């Protein structure tokens, strides 16, 4: 009779939890942070790919220090962030921001110069 009391959703949740544990045991490869340039303005550094579908009807919500980083002019911008959005183009919602338009890679970023001697 125990099998009749098993809820299929509970069984699925158990399987998903077990799979997540297996995935978490594998070492995660992190991409090295590479400085791609410096911010030209005060704003937030974002990954342009996160904004591809941003519109007024479909705003993108990003989390601070996960998806975006506050920057001032001259601050380094590190990958995967590749664009800086000015403060007047965002709406702050607690520790998150809303953006309603797409920004191309290298928007408001001064690229770093190649190292001399190479």
RACORQUI-V521391 format. One record per residue. RES is the residue in one letter. PSI is psi in radians with two decimals (999 if undefined). D_CENTER is the distance of its C-alpha to the mean C-alpha in Angstrom with 1 decimal. Layout:
RES,PSI,D_CENTER
RES,PSI,D_CENTER
This chain:
X,-0.36,47.9
X,-0.62,44.7
X,-0.57,43.2
X,-0.48,44.0
X,-0.19,42.0
X,2.14,38.8
X,2.19,36.2
X,-0.60,34.3
X,-0.66,31.0
X,-0.68,31.6
X,-0.78,32.4
X,-0.75,29.2
X,-0.72,27.2
X,-0.75,29.1
X,-0.79,28.4
X,-0.76,24.6
X,-0.77,24.7
X,-0.70,26.8
X,-0.66,24.5
X,-0.67,21.5
X,-0.75,23.7
X,-0.76,24.6
X,-0.71,21.0
X,-0.43,20.2
X,-0.42,23.4
X,2.42,22.2
X,2.30,20.6
X,2.28,17.0
X,2.07,16.6
X,2.42,13.9
X,2.38,13.2
X,2.50,14.9
X,2.14,13.3
X,2.22,15.1
X,2.09,15.9
X,-0.25,15.9
X,-2.91,17.6
X,2.61,18.1
X,2.39,17.2
X,-0.32,20.1
X,2.96,19.4
X,2.25,18.4
X,-2.55,15.1
X,2.34,11.3
X,2.23,9.4
X,2.87,6.5
X,2.07,5.9
X,-0.54,9.0
X,-0.46,8.7
X,-0.30,6.5
X,0.10,9.5
X,-0.59,12.3
X,0.22,13.9
X,2.21,13.7
X,3.02,17.3
X,-0.62,19.4
X,-0.37,20.3
X,1.25,16.8
X,2.56,14.4
X,2.31,10.7
X,2.22,9.8
X,2.59,6.8
X,2.40,7.5
X,2.46,8.8
X,-0.05,8.4
X,-0.90,5.6
X,-0.38,2.8
X,2.79,5.9
X,2.33,9.2
X,2.44,12.7
X,2.69,14.8
X,2.88,18.5
X,2.29,20.6
X,-0.24,21.0
X,2.54,18.1
X,2.53,16.5
X,2.16,13.2
X,2.56,11.8
X,2.56,10.1
X,-0.02,7.7
X,2.34,7.4
X,0.29,10.5
X,2.65,11.4
X,2.19,12.6
X,2.28,13.4
X,2.73,16.6
X,-0.52,17.2
X,-0.09,19.6
X,0.12,17.1
X,2.77,15.0
X,2.15,16.3
X,2.25,15.8
X,1.55,16.1
X,-2.25,16.6
X,0.22,13.6
X,2.89,11.4
X,2.71,11.5
X,2.36,12.6
X,2.38,12.6
X,0.23,15.3
X,2.81,15.4
X,2.50,13.9
X,2.27,13.8
X,2.69,14.9
X,2.52,13.7
X,0.22,15.5
X,2.20,16.0
X,0.52,17.5
X,2.30,17.2
X,2.01,20.4
X,2.62,20.3
X,2.57,21.7
X,2.60,25.3
X,2.53,26.4
X,2.43,28.2
X,2.64,31.9
X,0.04,34.3
X,999,32.5
